[in-house]
Amino acid sequence: MSINSTKQFAATMLLLLFSLVAFAQERSVSGTVVDENGDPLPGVAVLVKGTTKGGTTDFDGKFKITLADGEDVLVVSYIGYKAQEISVGTSTNLDVAMEVDAEQLEEVVVIGYGSVKKEDATGSVQAINASDFNQGAITSPQEQLQGKVAGVAITTAGGAPGAGADIRIRGGSSLSASNDPLIVIDGVPVDNDGIQGMQNPLSAINPADIETFTVLKDASATAIYGSRASNGVVLITTKKGSSGKMKIDYTGNVSIATVPKTVDVYNADGFRNLIRTRWGENSKAESFMGNTNTDWQDQIFSSAVSTDHNVSVSGSVKDKLPYRVSVGYTWNDGILNTSHMDRTTGNLSLTPKFFDDHLSVNVNVKGMYIQNRFADTGAIGSAIAMDPSHQPKYDSDEFKPYGGYFTWLDGDGNPITIAPSNPLALLEQKRDESTVKRSIGNMQLDYKFHFLPELRANLNVGYDYSESEGTVKAGTDAAFVGNQAGLDNRYTQSKKNELLDFYLQYNKDLPSIDSKIDVMAGYSWQHFWREEYNRDATAAGFVNNEKLFRTENYLVSFFGRLNYTFKDRYLLTATVRSDGTSRFSPDTRWGVFPSLAAAWNIKKEGFLATNDLVSTLKLRAGYGITGQQNINTNDYPYLPQYTFSQNERAQAEFYVKDGNGNWVPEHLPTLRPEGYDSKIKWEETTTYNLGVDFGFKDDRTTGSIDVYKRTTDDLLNTIPVPAGSNLVDQLLTNVGSLENQGIEIALNHKIINTSDLFWDFGVNVTYATYKITKLTQVEDEDYRGVLTGGIAGGTGNTVQIHSVGHPRQAFYVWEQIYGSDGNPLDGAYVDRNNDGRVTEDDKYQYNNPDPKWMFGFTTKASYKNWDFSMAGRMNLGNYVYNNLASGASLTGTFTDVGYTNNQPTALGSTMFNQPQYFSNHFVENASFFRLDNISVGYNFNNLKNGAVHLRVNATVNNAFVITNYSGLDPEIFGGIDNNVYPRPRTFLLGVNVGF
């Protein structure tokens, strides 16, 4: 053996020897982790101290870990329990009993200007965290909350990408002013007036970045926000960083949206028979029909593929600077062709502490860049009305001037402007696009004084800025524009919302009298500014109208709150806020909004303290007044205003000297005075609330019941002005009262709670009624009310009314008479006042769009690594006016101008000769049950010794709807169904990876 071979052999033997020694020194340790009741605890982190080596317990609470030489201490930790360090020694089997961390288990809920332990809350407050959010193809935050909270109704405005939503907490409290709740994002109250070029203001936040929603419902909870809180408050808290090593989380999905249903209309053969029935065989009407069979709705709708991605990085820099950074991207195609949303979001959160944790800093910055292409939803109505016997495009010379799209033409070959437009042309020849940039951010400094730790100072400086621009373009070959002029419309908007809040808070235990006090007093300043530019022009550059508009308003406030606790079970909260708004005159701009609430934590009484059955029992009572100044029309309703005439004929003639000294006529537009009320002021809503929170068997069953009554006085309402008393016939002023009351019930029960199998079921129930109690300054029996609810068909037709003694937006229609066959008789209505004729005086209030009952259902289950969730909603007693069916008539099938109109097949049950818009036959009960989402997921645990977590899931959104409503969808905000973008049924496959 050579010397080199000997050296190689020796080295190999030494390496093998060291490996054997090292192997001999490794040992395996297993064990079981149990909770305070001795039950196995799954998901507990078991790590070697000082390393990331380890894993988590399985569903039986068991773990197994391999230790190398020198690794002798395990760190065992779990949320809600105290972390433990376990010395292994020579043990190969360990049993670990976790100890409850009382401080961690004290659930804290966010309230206005601070937070409070849930057991100490005196108002009607409900928090929903990320684990309870709705799952699936969620592009806007409010969809996560839908159906989760009693008393909260969220109705999306159809199925367009990024569609807006109407949120109502306890039904809202106004007629003419806003009924939207105040939304506060990480301490910044945002503007609800909307952003041009953006359908949903909340789209600025990526749903994946949201940690909790907290809904404040009664006045004792909302009064701290004073003038903007009459419609409730939604507090949104985003995710933050935490101490520890860096964590990377990726969430992504791909979804397919399908069209669940379209409006039933006649096919070509059915429509031809309808034409013959009304106009006769070989009639002029029949001569306008083609020889094909086109499903026009099939031409404009199609399945759409979308994708959403979010990456977040969180951790702490040297345990001094907790951070979280996230970037999200959404590509969302709509089922109506050409509709699309492309969104990029970013979120930064920094939460460092200084001076021995006396100074806490909370920095949040959110940014969004969104590009939209809006499809013309008028294409939906055109697809319903377009004659199915014609095809979308032709190669003939007749239609070449219009891009080849079929177009109804008159005898001179010009488009008939009142005929249905080609729906495919509306989508493909029109480009309605927008770009929006928005940023919301704030920096909050919270300082606990060194010399007096009970006293804290909190400064919050925030902003909400947005810039948007958009264009609406169509070429000169777009027949639907008319006159072959095309479109080149443009708009821009800039908005600024700036905030400064400052408050002092003193929190002190008073053991000598067994009490605690928490006193807070502060100041708030908020500035709203916007600038808008709009230009209406033709494709050739001729400007029809151009306008630049600027406005602003300020809100200045002083507020205070006292929380007093006696014997840890008797709770009192008093709040007051004084608001001053620049929207009202100096004489009326200040309003004071107080509230008072009390609670009794009965569970802490001696006779229940040791009771095993009752784990939670608290009674609450509250009273408060909140305001409303968000008028929506303008920022200066108390000032006289004049409007320039837009009619060229309404001009005044003046004579001025020209350059040669001659007097020549000059025409200037006239100014029209607008109505105004110099004494206009706040609406005021008074709320009374009684509630009880309860839990049984260690809170295995939990719930709450709230009973409330709300009365709004000095309603901001548009009323008629007596003839001769003013230059206008309508005036916005304070007059009238509105009352609503209801019951809210929330229940949750853990049906099965074992180490392997978990099943939880929750339900919330809301019963609500609404009634207008006053509308005029002087009682007038002949005053019918405020007409509202505009419909398609005719000119200025309305089918709803606000009237005393009835709910708002009650349908105002004639009572239909039916024949012996059960079908409605054409033009036959009940003479309700028995004067021998049917007139406007025979119309009556017939139901309304608001449901009497709302239910929300949620269930979650898990079995080992599998999880399942399902959520649905049910509304009972809500009515919808079917405007698509009401416009159907035999006469409407053909117009002598030279075109035909298809009809919904609903015409077959009425066979009305003329449209009967005011028949109560078309006001239908639209009660429904909707299964919003079904989700199934699988968790791959202990990948890379617990360093990687992987979850895959599949979700169906809008799984099905059960209803007797004959229209497309029974869930219609406002109750008038016409031209709705269908809500898609979406199938999603998603993945979540955590490192």
KALIN-V695267 format. One record per pair of residues at least 4 apart in sequence whose ideal C-beta (glycine too) atoms are under 6 Angstrom apart, sorted by the first residue. I is the first residue (numbers start at 1). J is the second residue. D is the distance in whole Angstrom. If there is no record, write none. Layout:
I	J	D
I	J	D
This chain:
1	5	5
1	6	5
25	69	4
26	66	6
26	68	5
27	67	6
28	66	5
29	65	6
29	67	6
29	88	6
29	92	6
30	64	4
30	93	6
31	63	6
31	93	6
31	94	4
31	95	6
32	61	5
32	62	5
32	95	5
33	41	5
33	44	5
33	57	5
33	61	5
33	96	5
34	38	5
34	40	6
34	41	6
34	61	6
34	97	5
35	39	5
35	41	5
35	98	6
36	100	5
40	60	5
40	61	3
40	755	4
41	61	5
42	57	6
42	59	5
42	755	6
43	56	5
44	57	4
44	78	4
45	56	6
45	77	5
46	54	5
46	63	5
46	74	6
46	76	5
47	54	4
47	75	5
48	53	4
48	54	6
48	71	5
49	73	4
49	75	5
52	947	6
54	65	6
54	946	6
55	942	5
55	945	5
55	946	4
56	946	6
57	61	5
57	62	6
57	63	5
58	62	5
59	755	5
59	756	5
59	864	5
60	755	5
67	71	4
72	88	5
73	85	6
73	87	6
74	86	5
75	85	6
76	84	5
76	96	5
77	83	4
80	104	5
80	105	5
81	98	4
81	101	6
82	99	5
82	101	5
106	117	5
107	118	4
108	115	5
108	117	6
109	118	5
109	125	6
109	127	5
109	214	6
110	115	5
110	214	5
110	235	5
110	237	6
111	116	6
112	224	4
112	225	6
113	503	6
116	120	5
116	121	5
120	571	6
121	125	5
122	571	5
122	573	4
122	597	4
122	599	4
122	620	6
123	218	5
123	220	4
123	221	3
123	597	6
123	622	6
124	217	4
124	218	4
124	221	6
124	689	6
124	691	6
124	706	5
125	216	6
125	221	5
126	149	5
126	215	5
127	212	6
127	214	5
128	132	5
128	148	5
128	213	5
129	212	5
130	211	6
133	144	4
134	144	5
134	146	6
134	871	6
134	933	6
135	933	5
135	935	4
135	955	5
136	933	5
136	955	4
136	957	4
136	988	5
137	255	4
137	957	5
137	986	4
137	988	5
138	143	5
138	144	6
138	207	5
139	330	6
139	332	6
140	200	5
140	202	5
140	203	5
141	202	5
141	205	5
141	207	5
141	210	6
142	154	5
142	165	5
142	202	6
144	207	6
145	213	5
146	154	4
147	856	4
147	871	6
147	873	4
149	215	5
150	744	4
150	746	5
150	764	4
150	766	5
151	170	5
151	217	6
151	744	5
151	766	5
152	169	5
152	215	6
153	168	5
154	165	6
154	167	5
155	166	5
155	973	4
156	163	5
156	165	5
157	163	5
157	164	5
158	163	5
158	980	5
158	981	3
159	981	5
159	982	5
159	983	4
159	984	5
160	334	5
160	339	5
160	981	5
161	332	4
161	334	5
161	339	6
161	341	4
162	199	5
162	200	5
162	203	5
162	341	4
163	199	5
164	199	5
164	200	4
166	973	5
167	181	6
168	172	5
169	181	5
169	217	6
169	231	6
169	232	3
171	740	5
171	768	6
171	770	6
172	179	3
172	231	5
173	230	5
173	231	6
173	685	5
173	712	5
174	179	5
174	628	6
175	715	6
175	717	5
175	802	6
175	808	6
176	716	5
176	717	5
176	718	6
177	628	5
177	630	6
177	631	5
177	716	4
178	630	4
178	632	6
179	231	5
180	192	5
181	231	5
181	232	4
181	233	6
181	234	5
182	189	6
182	225	6
182	228	5
182	229	6
182	233	5
183	190	5
183	234	5
184	189	5
184	235	5
185	190	6
185	236	5
185	440	6
186	238	6
186	364	5
187	442	5
187	444	6
187	460	5
188	440	6
188	442	5
188	462	4
188	464	6
188	499	6
190	464	5
191	497	5
194	201	6
195	201	6
195	466	5
195	468	6
196	468	5
196	491	6
196	493	4
197	434	3
197	436	5
197	468	4
197	470	4
198	436	5
204	368	4
204	438	5
206	310	6
206	328	4
206	345	4
208	251	5
208	310	4
209	238	5
209	239	6
209	326	6
209	347	5
210	238	6
211	237	5
211	238	6
211	239	5
212	237	5
213	236	6
214	235	4
215	234	6
216	221	4
216	222	5
216	233	4
217	232	5
218	622	5
218	687	5
218	689	4
219	223	5
219	595	5
219	624	3
219	626	5
219	687	4
220	595	5
220	597	3
220	622	3
220	624	5
222	229	4
222	233	5
222	626	6
223	575	5
223	593	5
223	595	4
223	624	4
223	626	6
224	559	6
224	575	5
225	229	4
225	233	6
226	577	4
226	579	5
226	593	4
226	627	6
227	579	4
227	627	4
227	629	5
229	233	6
229	626	4
230	626	4
230	628	5
230	685	4
239	324	6
240	324	6
240	349	5
240	351	5
241	314	4
241	322	4
241	323	4
241	324	4
242	322	6
243	316	5
243	319	5
243	322	6
245	315	6
246	315	4
247	314	5
247	315	6
248	313	5
248	995	4
249	312	5
249	994	5
250	311	5
250	993	5
251	310	5
251	992	5
252	309	4
252	991	6
253	308	5
253	988	5
253	990	3
254	307	5
254	989	6
255	306	5
255	986	5
255	988	4
256	303	6
256	305	6
256	987	5
257	304	5
257	335	5
257	984	4
257	986	5
258	303	5
258	985	5
259	301	5
259	335	5
260	985	4
261	968	6
262	297	4
263	384	5
263	904	6
263	968	6
264	905	4
265	384	6
265	902	5
265	904	6
266	270	4
266	271	4
266	274	6
266	902	6
267	293	6
267	388	6
268	293	4
268	388	5
268	389	4
271	388	6
271	902	6
274	893	6
275	279	6
275	285	5
275	286	5
275	893	6
276	281	5
278	890	4
278	893	6
279	283	4
279	285	4
279	894	6
285	894	4
288	900	5
289	389	4
290	389	4
290	390	4
292	391	5
294	388	5
294	391	5
296	383	4
296	386	5
296	423	6
297	301	6
297	383	5
299	392	6
299	424	5
300	337	6
300	379	5
300	383	5
300	423	5
301	335	5
302	337	6
304	333	4
304	334	6
304	335	5
306	331	6
306	332	5
306	333	5
307	331	5
308	330	5
309	329	5
310	328	4
311	327	6
312	326	4
313	325	5
314	324	4
316	322	5
317	321	4
321	352	5
322	351	5
323	350	5
324	349	5
325	348	5
326	347	5
327	346	5
328	345	4
329	344	5
330	343	4
331	342	6
332	341	4
333	340	5
334	339	3
335	984	5
336	375	5
336	981	6
337	427	5
338	375	5
338	427	5
339	375	4
340	373	5
341	372	5
342	371	4
343	370	4
344	369	5
345	368	5
346	367	5
347	366	5
348	365	5
349	364	5
350	363	4
351	362	5
352	361	5
353	357	5
353	360	5
354	359	4
355	359	5
358	448	5
358	450	6
359	447	5
360	446	4
361	445	6
362	444	4
363	443	5
364	441	6
364	442	6
365	441	4
366	440	5
367	439	5
368	438	5
369	437	6
370	436	5
371	435	5
372	434	5
373	433	5
374	432	4
375	427	6
376	426	4
376	430	5
377	979	6
377	981	6
378	426	6
379	423	4
379	426	4
379	427	5
380	979	5
381	979	5
382	386	6
382	420	5
382	421	5
382	423	4
383	423	4
385	420	4
385	901	5
385	902	6
386	420	5
387	900	5
387	902	6
388	902	6
390	406	5
392	424	5
393	404	5
393	405	6
394	399	5
399	404	5
402	407	5
402	477	5
402	479	4
403	477	5
405	422	4
405	425	4
406	422	5
407	415	5
407	422	6
407	479	4
408	416	5
408	419	4
408	899	4
409	413	5
410	414	5
410	416	5
410	898	6
415	479	4
416	897	6
416	899	6
417	482	5
419	899	4
421	426	5
421	480	4
424	428	6
425	429	5
426	430	6
426	480	6
429	474	6
429	478	4
430	474	5
431	473	5
432	472	5
433	471	6
434	470	4
435	469	6
436	468	4
437	467	5
438	466	4
439	465	5
440	464	5
441	463	6
442	460	6
442	462	3
443	461	6
444	460	4
445	459	5
446	458	5
447	457	5
448	453	5
448	456	5
449	455	5
454	506	6
454	507	6
454	508	5
455	506	5
456	505	5
457	504	6
458	503	5
459	502	5
460	501	4
461	500	6
462	499	4
463	498	5
464	497	4
465	496	6
466	495	5
467	494	6
468	493	5
469	492	5
470	491	5
471	490	5
472	487	6
472	489	4
473	487	6
473	488	6
474	478	4
474	481	5
474	486	5
474	487	4
475	486	5
475	539	6
476	484	5
476	486	4
476	539	5
481	485	6
481	486	6
481	487	6
485	538	4
486	538	6
486	539	3
488	537	5
488	539	5
489	536	5
490	535	5
491	534	5
492	533	5
493	532	5
494	531	5
495	530	4
496	529	4
497	528	5
498	527	5
499	526	5
500	525	5
501	524	5
502	522	6
502	523	5
503	520	6
503	522	3
504	521	6
505	520	4
506	519	5
507	518	5
508	517	6
509	516	5
510	515	4
514	567	5
515	566	5
516	565	4
517	564	5
518	563	4
519	562	5
520	561	5
521	560	4
522	559	5
523	558	6
524	557	4
525	556	6
526	555	5
527	554	5
528	553	5
529	552	4
531	550	5
532	549	5
533	548	5
534	547	5
535	546	5
536	544	5
536	545	4
537	543	5
538	542	5
551	635	5
553	582	5
553	583	5
553	635	4
554	582	4
555	581	5
556	580	5
557	577	6
557	579	5
558	578	5
559	577	4
560	576	6
561	575	5
562	574	5
563	573	5
564	572	4
565	571	5
566	570	4
568	604	6
569	601	4
569	604	4
571	599	4
572	598	5
573	597	5
574	596	5
575	595	5
576	594	5
577	593	5
578	592	5
579	591	5
580	589	5
580	590	5
581	589	5
581	629	5
583	629	5
583	635	6
584	588	5
584	589	4
584	638	6
584	681	6
585	638	4
585	678	6
588	681	4
591	627	5
591	682	5
593	625	5
593	626	5
593	627	6
595	624	3
596	623	5
597	622	4
598	621	5
599	618	6
599	620	5
600	619	5
601	618	5
602	608	6
602	617	4
603	608	5
603	616	6
603	617	5
608	614	6
613	696	6
615	695	4
615	698	5
615	699	5
616	694	6
616	695	3
617	694	5
618	693	5
619	692	5
620	691	4
621	690	5
622	689	4
623	688	6
624	687	6
625	684	6
625	686	5
626	685	5
627	682	4
627	684	6
628	683	4
629	682	6
631	637	6
631	716	6
637	680	5
638	678	5
638	680	5
640	676	5
641	674	5
642	671	4
642	673	6
643	672	5
643	674	6
644	669	5
645	650	4
645	669	5
645	670	5
650	670	5
651	667	4
651	669	6
652	668	6
652	670	5
653	665	5
653	667	6
654	666	5
655	663	5
655	665	6
656	666	5
657	661	6
657	663	6
658	662	5
658	664	5
673	727	5
675	728	4
675	731	4
677	733	4
681	734	6
683	712	6
683	714	5
683	715	6
683	716	5
684	713	5
684	714	6
685	710	6
685	712	5
686	711	5
687	710	5
688	709	5
689	708	5
690	707	5
691	706	4
692	705	5
693	704	5
694	703	6
695	699	4
695	702	4
696	701	5
700	750	5
701	749	5
702	748	5
703	746	6
703	747	4
704	746	5
705	745	5
706	744	4
707	743	5
709	741	4
710	740	5
711	739	5
712	738	4
713	737	5
714	734	4
715	736	4
717	735	5
717	736	5
718	730	5
718	732	5
719	735	6
721	725	6
721	726	5
721	729	6
721	731	5
735	777	6
736	774	5
736	775	4
737	773	4
737	774	4
738	772	5
739	771	5
739	773	5
740	770	4
741	769	6
742	767	5
742	768	4
743	767	5
744	766	5
745	765	4
746	764	5
747	763	5
748	762	4
749	761	6
750	760	5
751	759	4
751	761	6
752	757	5
752	759	4
753	758	6
756	864	6
757	863	5
758	862	5
759	861	4
760	860	5
761	859	5
762	858	5
763	857	5
764	856	5
765	855	6
766	854	4
767	853	6
770	807	4
772	802	6
772	804	5
772	808	6
775	804	5
776	780	6
776	783	6
785	801	5
785	802	5
785	803	3
786	802	4
787	798	5
787	801	6
788	800	5
789	798	5
789	799	5
789	800	3
789	976	6
790	798	5
791	797	5
791	799	5
791	883	5
791	976	6
792	883	5
792	978	5
793	887	5
793	915	6
793	917	5
797	917	6
799	811	6
799	813	6
799	881	5
800	809	5
800	811	6
800	812	6
801	810	6
801	812	4
802	808	5
806	810	5
806	845	5
807	848	4
809	848	5
809	849	6
810	845	4
810	848	5
811	846	5
811	847	6
811	923	5
812	843	5
813	846	5
813	918	5
813	920	4
814	829	4
814	843	6
814	918	5
815	829	6
815	830	4
815	920	6
816	824	5
816	919	5
816	920	5
816	921	4
817	825	5
817	828	4
818	824	6
819	823	6
819	825	5
824	910	5
824	921	5
826	912	5
826	913	6
829	838	5
831	838	6
831	842	6
832	842	5
833	841	5
833	842	6
838	842	5
846	920	5
846	923	6
847	879	4
849	878	6
849	975	3
851	875	4
851	876	6
851	877	5
851	878	4
852	877	3
853	876	4
853	877	6
854	875	6
855	874	4
856	873	5
857	872	5
858	871	5
859	870	5
860	869	5
861	868	5
862	867	4
865	938	6
865	939	5
866	938	6
867	937	5
868	936	5
869	935	5
870	934	5
871	932	5
871	933	5
872	931	4
872	932	6
873	930	5
874	929	4
875	927	6
875	928	6
876	927	5
878	926	5
879	923	5
879	925	6
879	926	6
880	924	6
880	926	4
880	972	5
880	975	5
880	977	5
881	922	6
881	923	5
881	975	6
881	976	5
882	922	5
882	924	6
882	967	5
882	977	5
883	976	6
883	977	6
883	978	4
884	904	5
885	904	6
885	906	4
885	922	6
886	917	5
886	922	4
887	915	5
888	903	5
888	904	5
888	906	6
888	907	4
889	912	5
889	914	5
889	915	5
890	913	5
891	913	6
891	914	6
892	901	5
893	901	6
894	900	5
895	899	6
903	907	5
912	916	5
924	965	5
926	965	4
926	970	4
928	961	6
928	963	4
928	970	4
929	962	5
930	961	5
931	959	4
931	960	5
933	955	6
933	957	5
934	956	5
934	959	6
935	953	6
935	955	4
936	954	5
937	951	5
937	953	3
938	952	6
939	951	5
940	950	4
942	946	5
943	948	4
943	950	6
944	948	4
948	995	6
949	994	4
950	993	5
951	992	4
952	991	5
953	990	5
954	989	6
955	988	4
956	987	6
957	986	4
958	983	5
958	985	5
963	970	4
965	970	4
967	977	5
968	980	6
972	977	5
